[in-house]
Amino acid sequence: MSTADSPVIGVLALQGDVREHLIALAAADAVARPVRRPEELDGLDGLVIPGGESTTMSKLAVAFGMLEPLRERVRAGLPVYGTCAGMIMVADKLLGGREDQETLGGIDMIVRRNAFGRQNESFEASVEVSGIEGGPVEGVFIRAPWVESVGASAEVLATYDGHTVAVRQGNVLATSFHPELTGDHRVHALFVEMARRHARAGLAPGGRGVCVTAA
Ligand SMILES: NC(=O)CC[C@H](N)C(=O)O
């Protein structure tokens, strides 16, 4: 059971850098736990989808019976944060994916997989993120996607080299880069605050249990 002060945030643990997110979320005052099975989605105030390999994550989500339960949670307004491969997972449309690759959707955007990868497998860059105070964050990009275009209800939070690398739509947040690898927990803190607001709205008398906080 969550208290809204310390929201319970799951990290999808099918594949990818789960441990680093658990550590970053705990540092940002969340109760963090790995999630592999549909029943483990119950009681969450938020979910992180880590970086890794989106084609593998998609296959494992199907194999573990997680694809539809995850889609349902996104549709129901569960706060979700996707980093890198996780950004791919929350894209409504994908370019450069495998033919059988599934996404959950959640943000009206077209994401290009491995977009930064060919030129530059991995690099770091300072990125100014709207809504994050105290200066730019250090973006770690690893065979990273970029956002090719966003729909009217999605808000671009950051760009790098002319490409969109952070987006939010309602309760869904996505970054091309990996804040969990830097020791700077401000992006996680932003997401934990989204989950906290969602949890509070659900706990409030007359709360509907689902909320879409304004961006
Ligand atoms: N660091 C990452 O998450 C890389 C993403 C990977 N290129 C993919 O397609 O899933």
The ligand as an SDF file (V2000), in Angstrom:
LIG
                    3D

 10  9  0  0  0  0  0  0  0  0999 V2000
   20.3480    1.8400  -24.4100 N   0  0  0  0  0  0  0  0  0  0  0  0
   19.2690    1.3800  -24.9560 C   0  0  0  0  0  0  0  0  0  0  0  0
   18.2330    1.1910  -24.3130 O   0  0  0  0  0  0  0  0  0  0  0  0
   19.3740    1.0350  -26.4110 C   0  0  0  0  0  0  0  0  0  0  0  0
   18.0700    0.8040  -27.0980 C   0  0  0  0  0  0  0  0  0  0  0  0
   18.2570   -0.1670  -28.2370 C   0  0  0  0  0  0  0  0  0  0  0  0
   18.9730    0.4230  -29.3130 N   0  0  0  0  0  0  0  0  0  0  0  0
   16.8940   -0.6870  -28.6900 C   0  0  0  0  0  0  0  0  0  0  0  0
   16.5270   -0.6410  -29.7880 O   0  0  0  0  0  0  0  0  0  0  0  0
   16.1630   -1.1610  -27.8900 O   0  0  0  0  0  0  0  0  0  0  0  0
  1  2  1  0
  2  3  2  0
  2  4  1  0
  4  5  1  0
  5  6  1  0
  6  7  1  0
  6  8  1  0
  8  9  2  0
  8 10  1  0
M  END
$$$$
